[in-house]
């Protein structure tokens, strides 16, 4: 069995030596990302800390295309960062996106799961457990999802089934599924089990809302989204759900409540 450690590449804005961008990027790496990588047994690489001779561009792309995990810091919307994120998406490999609160993500990726954080000591404390859990999930995800993959899959569907004929595609898939059941062939239980998710919402101002507002939010999550369970602290609410319908309903309720400053979701099974 190989003892080769899994690798994590950090895609980040760099800036000039001593600049605010460099200080923020290095602070995030040193205080959050590197300790998590060490705890998970991942060897971490960052472009401006690579000292191997050769083309830095080629080395960066090699890491983006081959490393087990990429963590992308989208703060400042640096063009190089966005390009490397697109390359990673094209390879359909695990990637986690981070951005400082206040970052306005481009339309193309605004709906993608992103961890927003505050660039201060309290923000570090809140970010570490969320990023660690998402990293564990990501490196074990055999089917990463992203906009490029979805667009490519839709292209295949359109090639197989002409425009306007998506209904026949869905009916065909359902017929195939039904035939498997009727033929009594063994079907993996995971086919029937709905995925479970956790949604973490950080309260506005980093403190819990008034009890009446919080109770109203939880009541809506229970009655309208059928959540499984929830936990909360002074700074955040964590909701556990089963199935994508419950996930989407919970996400919409939490984002529209006016009580959350950021949301992130992960699959837990």
PAGU-428583 format. One record per residue (C-alpha): x, y, z; residue number from 1. Coordinates in nm, 3 decimals. Layout:
        x        y        z    i
        X        Y        Z  NUM
...
This chain:
        x        y        z    i
    0.000    0.000    0.000    1
    0.134    0.343   -0.097    2
    0.227    0.581    0.185    3
    0.199    0.882   -0.045    4
    0.017    1.163    0.130    5
   -0.282    1.323   -0.033    6
   -0.219    1.675   -0.154    7
   -0.408    2.001   -0.120    8
   -0.335    2.301   -0.340    9
   -0.439    2.648   -0.227   10
   -0.552    2.883   -0.504   11
   -0.526    3.236   -0.367   12
   -0.466    3.600   -0.457   13
   -0.105    3.678   -0.380   14
   -0.032    4.048   -0.414   15
    0.307    4.210   -0.360   16
    0.525    4.141   -0.060   17
    0.392    4.331    0.241   18
    0.064    4.427    0.069   19
   -0.271    4.392    0.245   20
   -0.367    4.120   -0.004   21
   -0.053    3.916    0.076   22
   -0.099    3.961    0.452   23
   -0.464    3.851    0.436   24
   -0.388    3.554    0.211   25
   -0.096    3.433    0.424   26
   -0.295    3.485    0.744   27
   -0.576    3.264    0.613   28
   -0.328    2.999    0.500   29
   -0.118    2.996    0.818   30
   -0.403    3.025    1.070   31
   -0.672    2.813    0.907   32
   -0.585    2.611    0.597   33
   -0.242    2.472    0.691   34
   -0.350    2.350    1.040   35
   -0.653    2.176    0.885   36
   -0.435    2.011    0.619   37
   -0.195    1.884    0.885   38
   -0.483    1.747    1.091   39
   -0.627    1.565    0.788   40
   -0.288    1.435    0.672   41
   -0.280    1.649    0.358   42
    0.039    1.794    0.213   43
   -0.032    2.161    0.135   44
    0.104    2.358   -0.159   45
    0.069    2.730   -0.242   46
    0.195    2.891   -0.563   47
    0.410    3.164   -0.406   48
    0.574    2.914   -0.170   49
    0.679    2.661   -0.435   50
    1.058    2.663   -0.460   51
    1.100    2.386   -0.720   52
    1.289    2.509   -1.030   53
    1.087    2.536   -1.352   54
    0.787    2.713   -1.493   55
    0.562    2.830   -1.210   56
    0.263    2.835   -1.445   57
    0.316    2.471   -1.540   58
    0.363    2.374   -1.175   59
    0.045    2.554   -1.069   60
   -0.162    2.387   -1.342   61
   -0.015    2.050   -1.251   62
   -0.133    2.096   -0.892   63
   -0.474    2.224   -1.004   64
   -0.524    1.922   -1.230   65
   -0.372    1.650   -1.013   66
   -0.397    1.730   -0.641   67
   -0.662    1.555   -0.432   68
   -0.818    1.880   -0.310   69
   -0.810    2.244   -0.412   70
   -0.912    2.524   -0.175   71
   -0.979    2.846   -0.367   72
   -0.983    3.186   -0.198   73
   -1.208    3.398   -0.421   74
   -1.160    3.719   -0.220   75
   -1.073    4.012   -0.455   76
   -1.193    3.802   -0.753   77
   -0.834    3.777   -0.876   78
   -0.825    3.678   -1.250   79
   -0.562    3.407   -1.195   80
   -0.770    3.256   -0.914   81
   -1.084    3.253   -1.131   82
   -0.893    3.092   -1.418   83
   -0.749    2.819   -1.196   84
   -1.095    2.756   -1.046   85
   -1.234    2.712   -1.399   86
   -0.957    2.465   -1.485   87
   -1.034    2.265   -1.170   88
   -1.407    2.266   -1.253   89
   -1.327    2.141   -1.604   90
   -1.136    1.847   -1.454   91
   -1.436    1.772   -1.226   92
   -1.219    1.732   -0.918   93
   -1.297    1.832   -0.556   94
   -1.272    2.203   -0.482   95
   -1.383    2.421   -0.191   96
   -1.442    2.793   -0.243   97
   -1.387    3.056    0.026   98
   -1.450    3.429    0.017   99
   -1.433    3.711    0.266  100
   -1.772    3.853    0.360  101
   -1.867    4.132    0.121  102
   -1.723    3.959   -0.187  103
   -1.973    3.983   -0.474  104
   -1.928    3.660   -0.667  105
   -1.977    3.661   -1.046  106
   -2.313    3.540   -1.171  107
   -2.165    3.215   -1.308  108
   -2.066    3.089   -0.963  109
   -2.292    3.291   -0.734  110
   -2.517    2.989   -0.674  111
   -2.227    2.755   -0.597  112
   -2.151    2.653   -0.240  113
   -1.905    2.904   -0.094  114
   -1.787    2.955    0.262  115
   -1.796    3.324    0.355  116
   -1.582    3.432    0.648  117
   -1.486    3.742    0.845  118
   -1.119    3.837    0.827  119
   -1.059    3.862    1.202  120
   -0.984    3.638    1.500  121
   -1.350    3.556    1.561  122
   -1.388    3.474    1.193  123
   -1.100    3.226    1.214  124
   -1.265    3.050    1.508  125
   -1.591    3.009    1.315  126
   -1.425    2.914    0.986  127
   -1.199    2.629    1.105  128
   -1.467    2.368    1.193  129
   -1.673    2.446    0.881  130
   -1.375    2.423    0.645  131
   -1.244    2.109    0.813  132
   -1.575    1.930    0.772  133
   -1.613    2.039    0.410  134
   -1.256    1.928    0.336  135
   -1.325    1.581    0.477  136
   -1.639    1.556    0.265  137
   -1.473    1.688   -0.050  138
   -1.176    1.450   -0.057  139
   -1.418    1.156   -0.027  140
   -1.661    1.283   -0.290  141
   -1.643    1.058   -0.595  142
   -1.882    1.272   -0.801  143
   -1.802    1.642   -0.751  144
   -2.060    1.881   -0.896  145
   -1.986    2.217   -1.058  146
   -2.122    2.447   -1.334  147
   -1.888    2.317   -1.604  148
   -1.984    1.955   -1.541  149
   -2.355    2.039   -1.539  150
   -2.323    2.227   -1.868  151
   -2.136    1.935   -2.026  152
   -2.396    1.688   -1.900  153
   -2.677    1.900   -2.041  154
   -2.496    1.906   -2.376  155
   -2.486    1.526   -2.376  156
   -2.857    1.511   -2.290  157
   -2.940    1.750   -2.572  158
   -2.734    1.546   -2.817  159
   -2.912    1.227   -2.713  160
   -3.258    1.385   -2.702  161
   -3.351    1.671   -2.936  162
   -3.459    2.012   -2.804  163
   -3.804    1.995   -2.649  164
   -3.786    1.621   -2.597  165
   -3.651    1.617   -2.238  166
   -3.975    1.461   -2.116  167
   -3.901    1.147   -2.314  168
   -3.553    1.137   -2.160  169
   -3.695    1.147   -1.806  170
   -3.963    0.888   -1.889  171
   -3.700    0.660   -2.038  172
   -3.488    0.679   -1.723  173
   -3.793    0.606   -1.505  174
   -3.886    0.307   -1.723  175
   -3.535    0.167   -1.688  176
   -3.547    0.211   -1.311  177
   -3.888    0.040   -1.294  178
   -3.765   -0.252   -1.503  179
   -3.478   -0.310   -1.260  180
   -3.722   -0.327   -0.968  181
   -3.965   -0.558   -1.149  182
   -3.688   -0.794   -1.257  183
   -3.599   -0.845   -0.887  184
   -3.237   -0.767   -0.957  185
   -3.044   -0.658   -0.650  186
   -3.039   -0.282   -0.622  187
   -2.804   -0.096   -0.392  188
   -2.981    0.045   -0.089  189
   -2.804    0.372   -0.151  190
   -3.020    0.409   -0.459  191
   -3.323    0.453   -0.238  192
   -3.171    0.638    0.054  193
   -3.195    1.013    0.026  194
   -2.881    1.208    0.091  195
   -2.853    1.397    0.417  196
   -2.721    1.751    0.444  197
   -2.619    2.009    0.699  198
   -2.678    2.380    0.639  199
   -2.481    2.622    0.856  200
   -2.609    2.977    0.882  201
   -2.405    3.248    1.056  202
   -2.622    3.499    1.241  203
   -2.606    3.865    1.142  204
   -2.359    4.043    1.368  205
   -2.232    3.710    1.498  206
   -2.496    3.691    1.770  207
   -2.824    3.504    1.806  208
   -3.144    3.693    1.714  209
   -3.432    3.769    1.948  210
   -3.601    3.458    2.082  211
   -3.930    3.534    1.904  212
   -3.755    3.574    1.566  213
   -3.551    3.259    1.620  214
   -3.858    3.056    1.721  215
   -4.046    3.178    1.413  216
   -3.757    3.072    1.190  217
   -3.732    2.724    1.346  218
   -4.111    2.676    1.327  219
   -4.099    2.750    0.953  220
   -3.809    2.511    0.901  221
   -3.998    2.233    1.079  222
   -4.336    2.289    0.916  223
   -4.233    2.393    0.564  224
   -3.899    2.218    0.509  225
   -3.944    1.911    0.733  226
   -3.597    1.940    0.885  227
   -3.461    1.640    1.079  228
   -3.290    1.830    1.359  229
   -3.108    2.151    1.441  230
   -2.845    2.284    1.679  231
   -2.744    2.641    1.749  232
   -2.494    2.856    1.931  233
   -2.457    3.229    1.992  234
   -2.312    3.269    1.643  235
   -2.475    3.015    1.411  236
   -2.760    2.774    1.339  237
   -2.694    2.426    1.197  238
   -2.990    2.251    1.033  239
   -2.994    1.882    0.940  240
   -3.215    1.774    0.648  241
   -3.276    1.468    0.431  242
   -3.333    1.500    0.057  243
   -3.270    1.783   -0.185  244
   -3.623    1.920   -0.163  245
   -3.587    1.970    0.211  246
   -3.238    2.113    0.155  247
   -3.358    2.371   -0.098  248
   -3.661    2.466    0.112  249
   -3.446    2.509    0.425  250
   -3.185    2.711    0.234  251
   -3.452    2.944    0.093  252
   -3.615    2.995    0.434  253
   -3.285    3.067    0.607  254
   -3.153    3.300    0.335  255
   -3.482    3.490    0.323  256
   -3.516    3.525    0.700  257
   -3.292    3.830    0.724  258
   -3.123    3.667    1.025  259
   -2.826    3.512    0.842  260
   -2.516    3.683    0.707  261
   -2.386    3.372    0.527  262
   -2.491    3.014    0.452  263
   -2.297    2.700    0.361  264
   -2.416    2.346    0.300  265
   -2.250    2.004    0.294  266
   -2.365    1.650    0.224  267
   -2.312    1.429    0.529  268
   -2.362    1.078    0.388  269
